[in-house]
Amino acid sequence: MDAMEAILTRRSTRRMKPDLPPREMIERVIEAGRTAPSGSNSQTTHMIVITNQKVLNELAMIVQAAFAAMELGPDAYVSLRNSVGAAKRGGYVFHYGAPVLIVTANRKGYGNAMADSACALENMMIAANALDLGSCWINQLHWLDDDANVRGYLEQFGLEREETITGGLILGYGHDGLPIRSELKRTGNPVTWIVE
């Protein structure tokens, strides 16, 4: 698969098999993230790779409790509202039961923290697609960056106190074997040309 095909066919895969991909494949995806561009080549995006199912299950319970305790105002965006609603109903697993969760973090107060991490996450999603792995960007941990329980738990596994959680990525084999690659009609992201 060439680069353009990997980009144009990438879709979010949320239903995955529980089977853990070989470590070599996960490492290839991570390497794609590590080689992403960063402001002034700072290379400060930290990736915490979780494949331990006990840790993933415990983290899911902590995240569910944090969202279930939230009260949202009328201006809360739809994705956050959906997470909170699902958590209040119970049984909410923010990582969809995927066998791999890659948490990204970057330096607090660093102006390019989100941009650098976004580049790393996008590179990893494209690499996953090229390797026939499903992936999906996960924002819930970023939304809970100030939650003491979430931070305290992740600090046990390498999150630094001076880091902010910038995002996450789930990774695994698509439920039907391959990642979702169905065509998605684009109706947004307008383009304006300035020509002579």
C-alpha positions, -999 to +999 in steps of 0.1 A: +000+000+000+015+034-010+014+064+013-016+081-004-037+049-003-028+045+034-040+080+041-071+080+019-084+046+031-078+052+068-109+051+090-115+047+127-119+011+138-136+007+171-145-030+170-114-051+174-105-086+181-089-092+215-058-107+199-026-088+206-007-079+174+030-090+174+053-066+193+072-059+161+041-045+144+033-023+174+069-011+174+066-002+137+034+019+145+052+036+174+082+043+152+059+061+127+048+083+156+083+089+169+093+102+134+065+127+132+074+164+128+076+185+160+080+222+167+118+231+164+123+193+162+117+192+200+107+155+199+089+157+233+058+136+226+059+108+251+041+075+242+030+051+269+021+018+254-003-004+273-009-040+263-015-054+298-052-063+300-054-058+338-041-023+334-065-015+305-094-028+326-085-009+357-079+023+336-114+018+320-130+016+354-112+048+366-122+066+334-158+055+337-160+067+374-145+101+364-170+106+335-200+093+356-192+120+382-193+148+357-221+173+354-220+190+320-232+225+310-253+231+279-223+240+259-205+207+263-195+192+229-212+161+216-183+136+221-178+146+257-216+144+263-216+109+247-188+097+270-205+111+301-238+096+292-223+062+285-204+063+318-235+072+337-254+042+322-225+019+333-203-006+314-184+022+296-150+012+282-134+042+266-108+021+247-135-002+232-117-033+246-088-029+221-057-049+230-034-019+227-037+016+240-010+042+232-013+073+254+004+104+242+017+131+265+038+162+261+053+190+283+028+212+302+030+247+290+046+238+257+028+257+229+031+229+204+022+200+227-011+193+210+002+199+175+032+177+179+012+149+195-015+152+168+012+146+141+025+116+160-010+101+164-019+107+127+014+090+116+006+060+138-029+057+124-017+058+088+011+032+097-015+010+114-037+011+082-007+002+060+000-028+084-036-040+082-043-029+118-073-010+130-068+022+150-089+050+165-079+083+181-091+083+217-096+118+234-111+107+267-078+107+287-070+142+273-104+154+286-095+139+320-060+153+322-068+172+354-085+142+371-063+132+400-073+095+398-066+092+361-033+111+364-023+092+396-029+059+379-010+068+347+019+082+367+025+047+380+032+037+344+055+066+333+034+097+329+055+125+343+040+152+366+052+179+342+034+163+313-001+169+300-021+140+284-026+150+248-045+120+234-045+083+228-047+057+201-062+022+202-047-004+180-055-040+170-070-063+144-103-052+131-133-073+142-136-087+107-098-091+103-090-059+085-094-023+095-124-004+083-116+011+049-150+020+036-153+052+016-163+082+037-178+111+018-162+143+027-186+172+031-165+195+053-129+208+055-135+235+028-106+245+006-101+281-007-076+287-035-059+320-041-046+319-077-033+344-102 
